[in-house]
């Protein structure tokens, strides 16, 4: 880490289009902390972003949209599951900046009820005037997106293709920046966090935070993730690769080691987007004690892991834990029958 300037790095060389209103707040969850006993729990409110219903993907999209606009794109295409938060926010960001948007959505989750198929994020995709391509779960969405992009290019369009979750190295810069934001807020509030807990889906948020801490000369192993997409081994491999690609964009002399990546698969359950009893209990607990709404796919499962860790004494009294609440509220409406 020697080639990084302590507690500072510069992202100004990367194209960026502002989509956030400013730093998202860090709040102490006093009632919840008292209810669980032990550690003090804080939350980073990534749901409190105004555009498109809010959520963590907007940080990535600031850099992705910035790059698309710099390249003169008139159309953006991205991929995701039927209820993808990233797809919904890509559509919203595209509407904000005047790009055409196409979403390649796969039926990855084994659900076909009306709420899942037509409510939640899918309803909002339509309101943002995105064109949706509905593919089977086994389809190669990114290949379809590239082929569709080539069709549009043949018609004279300039198309920018965005990967799953916006988790390209450029997209992950948004969470490297967030790491610096957390450090600044921690210093301003005089609170030193012993752990930062996040969900890990496509791995971009986790990878970006790790890359950011490495670039700041700080210990990235304090970040603990719960995978919600694949097993821990796969998630670790993907996250480590993305973290290294991201940190090298910031400083080619830096790297991330396997020991810097902490991922737990205990809350994954039967698989991505499939509800668990622990998730339902965690969503209800957060709502009933703090009035905050977690999504059922990402933060719901990750918060269930945090609750279990606090309840079983993994964290001692007085330790301070920051939970990154990723947003995804529309997903609750898609999973109405689960609650």
N, C-alpha and C positions, 0 to 999 in steps of 0.2 A: 504493500500500500504506500510505499515511500514516495512514489511519483505524483501522488495526489496532494493538493493543498488541503490541509486540515480544515474540515467543516465548510468547504466551499468547492463548488464546481460550476462551470459555465455551460449552459445549454443554448446560448444565444445564436450559435452558428446553425442551429437546426430550424427549419421553417416551422412556424407555429401559428395557429389561429385560435384566439381566446374563445373559450366556450364556458368557462367557469366565472363566477362572480368574484372570486377571491379565495383565500384559504377556507377550507371547511373546518368547522369548530371541533375541538376536543372537549368532551363533557364528562364529568364524573358521575357515575351511576351509583349514587349514595344508597338509595333504597335497595337496589339489587345487590350491592356489595354487602349490606347489612343482612339481607335475606339469606345469602349464601354463606356468610361468615368467611373469615380468612382474608384473602387478598382484596385489595381495592381495585375495582374495575372501572376503566374509562372507555369511552367510545369515540372513535374518529368518524364523524358524520359525513361519509361520502355519499349518502343519500340526499344531502342538502345541497344539491346543485339544481338550478332552475330549469335548464333546457330539457325538454322531452320527457319529463317525469323523473329526471335525475338519476344519478348512479355513477359508479366508479369508472365506467368505460369512457366517460367524457374526458378524463385526463389523457387517455391514450389517443382519443380522437382529436385533441388539440394538435398533436404532432402529425397524425395521419392525414387529417384534413389540410393541415398546413402544407404537407408534402404534396398532396393531390393538387391543391391550388397552385403551388409553385410550378408544377409540371403542366399546368394549363388544362387540367381535367375538366370535363363537363358532366361526367358520370362517375359514380362510385358504386362498386359491387362488393358485397361482403357475404359471409356464410355463417350459419349457426343452426342450432336446434329450433324447433317450431316456436318455442317461447324465449328465444334469445334476447337478453337485455342489450347485448352489444348491437344486434341488428336493429332493435328499436331506436337506440340512441344514434346509430349511424344514419338512420332515416331522418331523425330529428335534426342532426347536425347538417345533413345534406340540404334539408329544407331551409335551414338558417342561412346557409351560404349560397344557395341557388344552384346546387348540383342535382342532377337526376340521380335517383337511387334505385338499385335493384338488390333484392335480398334472396339468397339461395338458402332455403330453410328445409332441413331434413327432419323426418319423423324419428328422431333418435330415441326419444323416450316412448316406451310402450303404453301410450295413452291415446284414446280416440274419443273421449267424452267431449261434449259440445264446448264446455268451458275451456278445456285445454286447447282445442282446435281453433276456436274463434274468439275467445275473450283474452284479457290480459294484454300482453305485448302485441299479439297479432292484431287486435282491434286498433292499437295505436299505430302499428305499421301502416295500416290503411289510411288512417287520418293524416299521416305525414306524407301520403301520396307515393309510397314506395311500391314498386312492382315486385310481387312475391312469386318466386318459383318454388313450388311445393314438391319435394323429392322424398323418395323412400329412405328409411333409416340407413340402409346399407350403401346408399349412393355416395360417390366421391364428390362432395359439394364443391371443393376448391377446383377440381378439374372442370366441373360444369361451369363454374364462375369464369374460369379462364377461357373456355370455349365460347361462352356468351359474350365475354369481353371482345374476343376476336371478331365475332359477328358484328358487334356494334362498331368496332374499329373499321371494318370493311365498309360501313355506311358513313364513315367520316367522323365518328365520335372519338373523343379522347377519354379513355376509361382507366380508372385507378381501381385495382383489385386489392381488397383488404382481407387479411387472413382471419381465421377463427379467433373470436374474442379480441380482435385488434392487437393480438399479441406478437407482432413483429418486433424486432429490436427497436425500430423507430417508435412504435406505439408504447413499448415498455419504458421509454424515456419519461413518459408522463408519471410513472410511479417512482422512478429515480428522483424526479423533482418533488414528488410527494414525501419521499424520505427526508429530503432537506426541509420541507415544510414541517414535518413532525418534529424534527430536531429543533427547529427554531421555536415552535410552540412549546415544546418541552422545556426549553431554557426560559422562555418568557413566563411560563406558569410555574417554574421551579419544581417540576415533577420529572423524576427520572424513571422511565419505564423499564421494568425488568424483562418484560416480554411484550412483543407485538404479535397479536394473533390474527390470522387472515384465512379466508377460504382460498383454495387452490383449484381452479377449473382448467382453463387453458394455460395457466401458469404465469401470465403476464404481470399481474399485480405483484405477486410474490417475487418474481424475477427482478422486476423494476425496483422494488424496495431493497432487495439484497444488493443490487448493483449500485443503488444510491448510497447505501451505507458504506459499501466498500470504497466508493469514490470520495466519500467524506472522511475516510480513514477511521471508520467506526466498526464495531463488531456486528456482522450481519447475522450471526447465529442466534441473536436474541429474537429473530422472527420465527414464529412457529405457525405452520400451516396445517389445515385439515383438507385433504383432497376430497373433492366432491365429484370428480370426473372419472379417474382411473385409479389403479392401485398405486401404492406409495412408490414402488420402484420405478414405474413408468413416469409418474409425476415428477419424481426427483430428477430423472434423466432429462426430461423436457425443460424443467425449470432451471437446472444447472446450465444447460446449453443456452437458453435465452438470457440468463443473467450474465453469462460471459460475453455473449454477443452485444448486450446492452452496455456493459461497463467498458468494453473496448471502443464503443462509439464515443464515450466520454473521455477515456484515456487509454490508448492502445497498450500502455505498459501495465495495466491492471488486470487482475484475474480473480475468479471466484473458485473456491475449492468445494469438494463434495461435502466437507464438514460444515460448510456455511449454510447448507440447505437442510432444514428440518421439516419433515412431512409425516403426518399421522393419517392412517386410513381407517381409523376406528369408527368414524361417523359416516363412511360412504354408504353403508347398507347394501342393498341389492344392486345399486348402480346409480348412474347419473340421472338426476331428475326424478328418482323414485323415492317417495316419502318414507321416513322412518318415524317410529314412536318418539325417539329422542329429539328429532327435529320439531315435531309437533309440540312437544312439551317445552322446548326452548323458545319457540315463537310465542307460545302463550305466556311463558314466564316473563319475557321481555315486554310484551304488550301490557300485561296486567300489573307489573311493578313499576315500569318506567314510561308507559304510553308510547313506546317505539315499536315500529313494525319491521320485522325481518322478512326477507324473502324465503320461500321454502326450498330453494335449490342450492343456494350458495351460503349466505350468511346464517340461515337457519341451522344448517348442519355444522358449520364451523363454530357457531355460538354454543351449540349442544356440546361440542367437544370441550370448549372453555368451561362451561358449567360443570361438566363431569370432572375436569381436572381440578377445579377449585373445590368441588364437593368431596373429592377423594384425598385432598390434602397435598396435591402435587405442588401447589403454590402456598407459601406460608403467610401467616398474618403479617400485614404491613407491606407485602410485595405489591407492586403497582403494575397492572396488566392493561395494555391498550388493545381494544378490539376494533379492527377496521371494518366498519359496517358498510357493505358495498352497495346498498340500494337494491333495486329489483322489485320494488313494491308491486308493480302490475302483476307479477307472478302469483301473488296471493289470490287474485281473482281467477286465474287460470286453474288454481288448485282448490277452488271453493269447496268441493265435496270432501276434501281431506280434513276440513276443520268444522 
